[in-house]
Amino acid sequence: MGVVLPTILGGAMMLSVASGPEEWAALHSGRLMHALDRDTAAAISVYEAVTEHLDEDDPLRADYLYWLGRAWFEAGEMDRARTTLESVDGRSPLASTARSLRARIDIDRARVPRLPASIDPMAEPQYLVTGWGPGMTPFTVTKPPRGGPPTVSWPIATDDVRAGFLAIGVAPGIGALESVRFEARSTEVLLAARVVVETFDGRTFAGVPIVLRPGTWTEVSAPVTQLRSQRPGGSALDRSAVNMVAIELAPVDPGAMSTSSTVLLRSIVLDGSS
């Protein structure tokens, strides 16, 4: 599941009938300034100037908006970056990359500041970021009428969302992660849940999938010593270098789906020591 920012010169382009050679040349010029000269301000000026006169339905507009959002991100203007990335057309080849970068901004804005951490989604929803795959929607939080921990829920294994994950950023230098614990339940489709952690250098480590049966709460506990590197021959996890924790979910039967299926999570705890 490794979440890696796109390379500076990566990303597909859409062929635009409406755009002329001047727009293509300007985009190329802006990206060269961005990548080679590291002149983010100049690149922003180019992207903004051209975007202002491109039609809303011009396919090239999505490319400009993505690179403008990326430039704002590198300039440290996170609000402008996120707003711009939200405007990227969902039909663009760059839409997935834009969603990934937007979610990365959300994670960086609100990282768990200490270990151990027991996350209250009712009071601290900013620590929980839904995955950035196609069709993923924001989660909802409900409080049981008779008390108990708040429940996080969102669609999984429906026509629009076949799988997904919940991400939690971890602040640097707060100690060593020991385990991830939570309770989960599927409403209709047999699901598998596993814990994946990402380190600050981009390596990922995954736990063993646990089956979630419809209608039954299942306690999932993943000691980090049991997580395995997703790179062949990879080194052991440095527990003090965890950048992000993710709870991944997918149907056990790839063909199973329901129009109203959801996954429920509660009692999310990151155990660790400072």
C-alpha positions in Angstrom: 0.0 0.0 0.0 3.0 2.3 0.0 1.9 5.8 -0.5 4.6 7.6 -2.6 4.4 11.1 -3.9 4.6 11.3 -7.6 7.9 12.1 -9.3 8.4 15.6 -10.5 8.2 14.7 -14.2 5.8 11.8 -13.7 2.1 11.8 -14.5 0.1 11.2 -17.7 -1.2 13.9 -20.0 -4.6 14.0 -21.6 -4.7 14.9 -25.3 -6.7 18.2 -25.6 -8.5 19.3 -28.7 -9.4 22.6 -27.1 -5.9 23.5 -26.0 -3.4 24.9 -28.5 0.4 24.6 -28.7 0.8 27.7 -26.5 -0.8 26.0 -23.6 1.3 22.8 -24.0 4.4 24.9 -24.3 3.5 26.9 -21.2 2.9 23.7 -19.2 6.2 22.2 -20.3 7.9 25.5 -19.4 6.4 25.6 -16.0 7.3 22.0 -15.2 10.9 22.7 -16.3 11.1 25.7 -14.0 9.6 23.5 -11.2 11.8 20.5 -11.7 15.2 21.8 -13.0 15.5 25.4 -11.7 13.5 24.7 -8.5 11.8 28.0 -9.1 8.4 27.2 -7.6 7.2 30.8 -7.6 7.9 31.2 -11.3 6.2 27.9 -12.0 3.1 28.9 -10.0 2.9 32.1 -12.1 2.9 30.2 -15.3 0.3 27.7 -14.1 -2.0 30.3 -12.8 -1.7 32.6 -15.8 -2.7 29.8 -18.2 -5.4 28.3 -16.0 -7.2 31.6 -15.9 -8.1 31.5 -19.6 -8.6 27.8 -20.1 -12.2 26.7 -20.4 -13.7 24.7 -17.5 -14.1 21.7 -19.8 -10.7 21.8 -21.4 -8.9 18.5 -20.7 -5.6 20.2 -20.2 -7.0 22.2 -17.3 -6.7 19.2 -15.0 -3.0 18.9 -15.7 -2.4 22.6 -14.9 -4.4 22.3 -11.7 -2.5 19.3 -10.5 0.9 20.9 -11.1 -0.3 24.1 -9.6 -1.4 22.2 -6.5 1.9 20.4 -6.4 3.8 23.7 -6.6 1.7 25.2 -3.8 2.5 22.1 -1.8 6.2 22.4 -2.3 6.0 26.1 -1.4 4.4 25.2 1.9 1.0 26.7 1.1 -1.1 23.7 2.2 -4.5 25.4 2.1 -4.0 26.6 -1.4 -2.5 23.2 -2.4 -5.5 21.3 -1.1 -8.1 23.6 -2.6 -6.4 23.4 -6.0 -6.0 19.6 -5.9 -9.7 19.3 -5.1 -10.5 21.0 -8.4 -8.7 18.4 -10.5 -11.3 16.7 -12.8 -12.0 13.2 -11.5 -11.8 11.9 -15.1 -8.2 13.0 -15.5 -5.3 10.5 -15.5 -3.9 12.7 -12.8 -7.0 12.5 -10.5 -5.7 9.5 -8.5 -2.3 11.2 -7.9 -4.1 14.4 -6.9 -6.2 12.5 -4.4 -3.1 10.9 -2.9 -1.3 14.2 -2.5 -4.4 15.8 -1.0 -4.7 13.0 1.6 -1.0 13.3 2.4 -1.7 17.0 3.2 -4.5 15.9 5.5 -2.2 13.4 7.3 0.6 15.9 7.7 -1.7 18.5 9.2 -2.8 16.2 12.0 -0.5 13.6 13.3 -0.9 11.7 16.6 1.3 13.8 18.9 2.1 11.1 21.5 2.2 7.4 22.2 0.3 5.6 23.4 -2.8 7.1 21.7 -6.4 6.2 22.0 -8.2 8.0 19.2 -11.7 9.3 19.9 -13.2 9.8 16.4 -16.0 12.0 17.9 -13.5 14.5 19.5 -10.5 13.9 17.2 -11.7 13.1 13.7 -8.7 15.0 12.2 -6.4 12.0 13.1 -8.4 9.7 10.8 -8.0 10.0 7.0 -10.0 7.7 4.7 -8.0 6.2 1.8 -7.6 7.9 -1.5 -8.7 5.2 -3.9 -11.6 5.6 -6.4 -15.0 6.1 -4.8 -13.8 6.5 -1.2 -16.1 8.8 0.7 -15.6 10.5 4.1 -16.4 8.4 7.1 -19.3 9.0 9.5 -19.0 8.9 13.2 -21.9 7.7 15.4 -22.3 7.5 19.2 -24.1 4.4 20.5 -27.4 5.4 22.2 -26.5 3.4 25.3 -22.9 4.6 25.6 -19.7 2.9 24.6 -17.0 4.1 22.1 -18.0 6.1 19.0 -18.1 4.1 15.8 -16.5 5.0 12.5 -18.2 3.7 9.3 -18.0 4.0 5.6 -18.9 1.8 2.5 -16.7 -1.1 1.7 -17.4 -3.8 -1.0 -20.1 -1.9 -2.8 -20.4 -1.2 -6.5 -18.3 2.0 -6.0 -15.9 0.9 -3.3 -14.4 -2.6 -3.4 -11.7 -2.0 -0.8 -10.3 0.8 1.2 -8.2 1.9 4.2 -8.1 4.3 7.1 -4.8 6.2 7.6 -3.4 7.7 10.8 -0.3 9.9 10.7 2.3 9.6 13.5 4.4 12.6 14.5 8.2 12.1 14.3 10.2 11.7 17.4 7.4 10.6 19.7 8.7 7.2 20.5 8.4 3.6 19.4 5.2 2.0 18.2 4.5 -1.3 19.8 1.1 -2.4 18.5 -2.1 -1.3 16.8 -5.5 -2.4 18.2 -9.1 -1.8 17.2 -12.4 -3.5 17.0 -14.1 -4.0 13.6 -17.3 -5.4 12.1 -18.7 -5.9 8.6 -22.4 -5.3 8.1 -23.0 -7.6 5.1 -19.9 -8.8 3.2 -17.1 -11.0 4.6 -14.1 -8.8 4.9 -10.4 -9.1 5.7 -8.6 -6.5 7.7 -4.9 -6.0 8.2 -2.6 -3.4 9.7 0.1 -1.8 7.5 2.6 0.8 8.6 4.8 3.1 6.5 8.1 4.5 7.6 9.4 8.0 6.9 11.7 6.5 4.2 8.7 5.0 2.3 9.0 1.4 3.3 5.9 -0.6 4.2 5.3 -3.4 6.7 2.1 -5.5 6.7 0.4 -7.7 9.3 -1.7 -10.9 8.8 -5.2 -10.4 7.5 -8.0 -11.0 10.1 -11.5 -12.1 8.8 -14.4 -9.9 9.8 -17.7 -11.7 9.8 -20.9 -9.8 9.2 -22.7 -8.8 12.4 -19.8 -9.8 14.7 -17.4 -7.4 16.4 -13.8 -8.7 16.1 -10.9 -7.5 18.1 -7.8 -7.0 15.9 -4.4 -6.7 17.6 -1.2 -6.3 15.5 2.1 -6.2 17.4 4.6 -4.4 15.2 7.1 -7.3 15.7 4.7 -9.4 13.6 4.6 -7.0 10.7 6.6 -8.1 7.7 8.4 -5.9 5.1 6.7 -5.7 1.7 10.2 -5.6 0.1 11.9 -8.9 -0.5 14.8 -9.2 1.8 13.8 -5.9 3.5 15.3 -5.0 6.9 13.4 -5.1 10.1 11.0 -2.3 11.0 12.4 0.6 13.0 9.6 1.1 15.5 10.6 4.7 16.1 10.5 5.7 12.4 6.8 5.0 11.7 5.2 7.7 9.6 1.8 6.4 9.1 -0.5 3.5 10.3 -3.2 2.2 8.0 -6.1 -0.2 8.5 -6.7 -1.9 5.2 -10.0 -3.7 4.4 -11.1 -5.8 1.4 -13.7 -8.5 0.7 -12.5 -12.0 1.2 -14.3 -13.0 -1.9 -13.3 -10.6 -4.7 -16.7 -10.9 -6.3 -18.7 -10.3 -3.2 -20.6 -7.0 -3.0 -23.7 -5.4 -1.6 -25.3 -2.0 -2.4 -25.4 -1.1 1.3 -22.4 -2.9 2.8 -20.2 -0.9 5.3 -17.4 -1.5 7.7 -17.5 -0.3 11.3 -14.4 0.5 13.4 -14.1 1.5 17.1 -11.6 1.6 20.0 -8.6 2.5 17.8 -5.4 2.4 19.9 -1.8 2.9 19.0 0.3 1.4 21.8 3.8 2.6 22.3 6.4 4.2 24.5 8.1 7.6 24.4 
